[in-house]
Amino acid sequence: MEECPACCQACATCLLCLYSCRWSPDVRGPPALQCDRSWWLLLLAVCLFTLVWLYFAFVLLNDFHNFNEWFFRQTQSWVDWSPILLAASALLLTYSALLLVSLDPLAGTLCPAPSLQILLVLTALLVAVAFAGLDVQWAEEWQSAYVSLQAMGPFLHIGAVAGMTLLAWPVASTFYCSSNTGLRVLLLLGYFGTMAALYLAPLAITSPCLLEESQLPPKPDLFGHRGAPMLAPENTLMSLNKSAQCGVRVFETDVMVSADGVPFLMHDAKLTRTTNVQDKFPDRAAMNATTFNWTELQQLDAGSWFLEVGCPREAAWPLSGEDQRLVEHQKIPSLQQVLGEARQHNLSIMFDLRPENHSDYQHFINATVETILRSGIPPQMILWLPEEFREQVERQAPGFRQIYCRKKLQNETVPLRRVNLPYQDLSMEEIRLYRRDNISVNLYVVNRPWLFSVLWCAGVGSVTTNACQVLKEMNRPLWLLPSNTYLMIWIVVDCVSILLILWAFVLLQ
């Protein structure tokens, strides 16, 4: 047989790296085939484990602004961790996948190096720690993953069947080469059991997008989460105007009341993330935003932070020169200013009133209601979220639309008409039931097209989003597939897979 060129051998050595005894020219002797097979199976398990984590990482992207804000509150340092998360996950998967397809333990050409054990164990530990941290600090993302399976289930099923079918060749080779009866039985049971589960998986796949085009509900309305926070600094007049340009129906925001009784827009309890309070009032930077009076709040720059590295504007980079100048001149707006601007754009306002546990919360309620009533904005344009003193507010301003942040209760005497909930809190079936009962459902925070698509198919009335500039461009869900068509694809894919697996076992016998 003709020898491989030296350059090919060098490339192979670099690719196999720590995983091969060829890395060390002093190693001699034939490799242990049984040991090679064990490490190949371990590498396969780690690769699949990492692949599942990478899928979770893509699901997490929809809600990653929550993690970035949490990290800022812990460290006072603003970093967008999503690219780091994806890059690290993709690197681990790419490396393990390349090695998986490069190793050939059955041919007796490789033996595991001690560093193999260390790297594989570290990779598995890193992914395990990531899953454990997710479960402890961010358990609701398990429900997000379930929703994502309803969006991607049919495609994941086809991909899984194709991937497991490709494994038929190494599985068949291992089966015929092994002299251990127990291992052969275990291998067959594991492989064919997995394939049987995949063949039957569509029986458990339920996706609201498995429907005809004519059955598609109307596109959900868009609510701008703090405005358009990927296009402009959140909770500013510029953000409100940008959200109006995106065609949102409602400006969702957060209201606080200053020490001298002026309602203003601010989400965080402290001013450090979105203003230059540390420069203007260094001794008071750690204090609650409500301890500042309106004159002091107006001295703060509420826009320049948006130009810093890591700010949440991945969909809007680079900013135009005019937008950069606008950003630099943004101030904390009062509720009065926002109401006037919203009225010009015919935007409704929905807001939380913070902080809910403040001893003066009733005063905050009164000041906010009075400001709204004085503004002259039509009361039906106000979507009232705060739960405290709701009955008092209904008496003062019966025209406000009351929005509840909870599910409908069984046998409820006063039926809900509007609910505002995290998208993880309502199942697709509950959304359909609410729609049937004429209950308006708004879900938050929905940023990714895949999530918007599945909620659209389910019939949700509106979503609160950070990415109005992305979702406004969607004229239909990412995919629609009639159930009968999916049934035909399911049967064809499974039949082709069975034939290829039988071919592999017959060919390698």
PyMOL commands that set and color helices and strands:
alter all, ss='L'
color gray80, all
select helices_A, chain A and resi 6-19+21-23+33-75+82-102+105-107+114-137+141-166+168-177+181-203+213-215+237-245+277-280+282-284+289-291+294-297+304-307+321-328+335-345+361-375+379-381+390-396+423-425+428-436+449-458+468-471+483-507
alter helices_A, ss='H'
color red, helices_A
select strands_A, chain A and resi 221-225+250-257+263-265+348-353+382-384+401-402+418-422+440-444+462-465
alter strands_A, ss='S'
color yellow, strands_A
deselect
rebuild
show_as cartoon
